[in-house]
Amino acid sequence: MAELFAYTDGACSGNPGPGGWGALLVARDGGVVVKERELNGGEARTTNNRMELLAAISALEALSKPSKLTVVTDSSYVKDGITKWIYSWKAKGWKKKGGEIKNIDLWQRLDAARARHDVTWEWVKGHAGHPENERADELARAGMAPYKPAKAGTRAAS
């Protein structure tokens, strides 16, 4: 039986600023890649944390049936939020001591998306040569590209 992994990453140019998210879905059978799917997108004005969340959400929502998978992220914000903090937030009616939960809309969406699946969460160090994490980063940057302003001295293609 194939093992399923989702490698996710977010990127932002300025925080807030133009941002993108990327996800690489990989199925392996006996360690051999049998299927890959790439996803990405972006927004004109967002934050890195929102893009990290959207990468994980998009990967989970892309699965057409309940699945067992490992989500690999370089965001401790996402991993700690979904594996630790969320239980307290939910117990307190989606509130936390000392103020509002930032990105509550996306945390609630991630919670709903992961509820359909049997998910294990893993953290990897970003920009450390992990091939699938590097690919997720490339996808996130590609998702951001349409929203980044052209650099001074360059012309847009017509």
C-alpha positions as semicolon CSV with decimal commas, in nm:
position;residue;x (nm);y (nm);z (nm)
1;M;0,000;0,000;0,000
2;A;0,134;0,342;-0,094
3;E;0,232;0,596;0,169
4;L;0,107;0,950;0,111
5;F;0,299;1,267;0,196
6;A;0,214;1,635;0,156
7;Y;0,511;1,872;0,158
8;T;0,389;2,227;0,214
9;D;0,541;2,575;0,220
10;G;0,443;2,939;0,214
11;A;0,631;3,246;0,094
12;C;0,581;3,618;0,125
13;S;0,764;3,921;-0,015
14;G;0,717;4,162;0,272
15;N;0,503;4,061;0,565
16;P;0,238;4,163;0,472
17;G;0,294;4,167;0,100
18;P;0,246;3,949;-0,206
19;G;0,249;3,584;-0,103
20;G;0,224;3,232;-0,234
21;W;0,177;2,879;-0,113
22;G;0,289;2,547;-0,254
23;A;0,216;2,183;-0,187
24;L;0,373;1,870;-0,328
25;L;0,164;1,554;-0,283
26;V;0,372;1,238;-0,314
27;A;0,261;0,874;-0,303
28;R;0,538;0,621;-0,241
29;D;0,521;0,244;-0,258
30;G;0,817;0,076;-0,095
31;G;0,997;0,410;-0,097
32;V;0,950;0,451;-0,472
33;V;0,751;0,752;-0,594
34;V;0,445;0,624;-0,780
35;K;0,254;0,952;-0,815
36;E;0,311;1,324;-0,761
37;R;0,081;1,622;-0,775
38;E;0,181;1,987;-0,745
39;L;-0,045;2,264;-0,618
40;N;0,010;2,635;-0,567
41;G;-0,157;2,971;-0,547
42;G;-0,111;3,317;-0,407
43;E;-0,257;3,647;-0,297
44;A;-0,169;4,012;-0,357
45;R;-0,151;4,113;0,012
46;T;-0,108;3,852;0,279
47;T;0,132;3,720;0,543
48;N;0,376;3,432;0,551
49;N;0,174;3,255;0,821
50;R;-0,144;3,271;0,614
51;M;0,041;3,122;0,317
52;E;0,187;2,842;0,533
53;L;-0,166;2,761;0,654
54;L;-0,313;2,774;0,304
55;A;-0,048;2,531;0,177
56;A;-0,149;2,269;0,436
57;I;-0,521;2,336;0,387
58;S;-0,494;2,310;0,009
59;A;-0,305;1,982;0,028
60;L;-0,568;1,826;0,255
61;E;-0,863;1,967;0,059
62;A;-0,715;1,834;-0,267
63;L;-0,760;1,474;-0,150
64;S;-1,086;1,339;-0,289
65;K;-1,129;1,069;-0,023
66;P;-1,030;1,028;0,340
67;S;-0,663;0,934;0,350
68;K;-0,380;0,847;0,584
69;L;-0,093;1,086;0,521
70;T;0,200;1,276;0,664
71;V;0,204;1,653;0,621
72;V;0,561;1,782;0,621
73;T;0,603;2,154;0,687
74;D;0,889;2,387;0,769
75;S;0,647;2,604;0,969
76;S;0,653;2,545;1,344
77;Y;0,355;2,786;1,353
78;V;0,146;2,538;1,151
79;K;0,276;2,223;1,320
80;D;0,249;2,355;1,676
81;G;-0,084;2,523;1,608
82;I;-0,252;2,210;1,471
83;T;-0,092;1,961;1,711
84;K;-0,089;2,164;2,036
85;W;-0,257;2,504;2,051
86;I;-0,577;2,422;1,865
87;Y;-0,715;2,200;2,142
88;S;-0,710;2,485;2,392
89;W;-0,854;2,729;2,137
90;K;-1,145;2,495;2,062
91;A;-1,209;2,423;2,430
92;K;-1,236;2,798;2,489
93;G;-1,474;2,855;2,198
94;W;-1,201;2,953;1,952
95;K;-1,051;3,207;2,190
96;K;-0,719;3,229;2,367
97;K;-0,601;3,393;2,684
98;G;-0,479;3,743;2,614
99;G;-0,647;3,813;2,284
100;E;-0,769;3,699;1,950
101;I;-0,643;3,402;1,754
102;K;-0,471;3,534;1,444
103;N;-0,584;3,371;1,121
104;I;-0,881;3,205;1,293
105;D;-1,058;3,162;0,958
106;L;-0,773;2,950;0,829
107;W;-0,722;2,759;1,154
108;Q;-1,090;2,659;1,146
109;R;-1,060;2,559;0,781
110;L;-0,745;2,354;0,853
111;D;-0,918;2,186;1,146
112;A;-1,211;2,087;0,923
113;A;-0,982;1,969;0,643
114;R;-0,771;1,750;0,868
115;A;-1,078;1,599;1,037
116;R;-1,147;1,401;0,716
117;H;-0,805;1,237;0,728
118;D;-0,564;1,044;0,950
119;V;-0,283;1,301;0,957
120;T;0,064;1,286;1,107
121;W;0,243;1,620;1,119
122;E;0,620;1,655;1,072
123;W;0,845;1,959;1,087
124;V;1,160;1,993;0,875
125;K;1,413;2,274;0,873
126;G;1,344;2,502;0,579
127;H;1,606;2,586;0,317
128;A;1,821;2,298;0,438
129;G;1,837;2,093;0,119
130;H;1,533;1,870;0,183
131;P;1,432;1,801;-0,182
132;E;1,055;1,791;-0,137
133;N;1,055;2,094;0,095
134;E;1,268;2,282;-0,158
135;R;1,016;2,191;-0,430
136;A;0,727;2,312;-0,212
137;D;0,918;2,638;-0,166
138;E;0,961;2,672;-0,545
139;L;0,588;2,614;-0,590
140;A;0,510;2,878;-0,325
141;R;0,735;3,130;-0,498
142;A;0,571;3,051;-0,832
143;G;0,231;3,105;-0,669
144;M;0,348;3,444;-0,544
145;A;0,504;3,553;-0,876
146;P;0,187;3,693;-1,043
147;Y;0,131;3,922;-0,744
148;K;0,481;4,068;-0,718
149;P;0,527;4,407;-0,880
150;A;0,774;4,426;-1,169
151;K;1,119;4,543;-1,065
152;A;1,224;4,895;-1,166
153;G;1,387;4,897;-1,507
154;T;1,201;4,589;-1,635
155;R;0,911;4,592;-1,874
156;A;0,613;4,364;-1,867
157;A;0,584;4,133;-2,166
158;S;0,307;4,225;-2,406
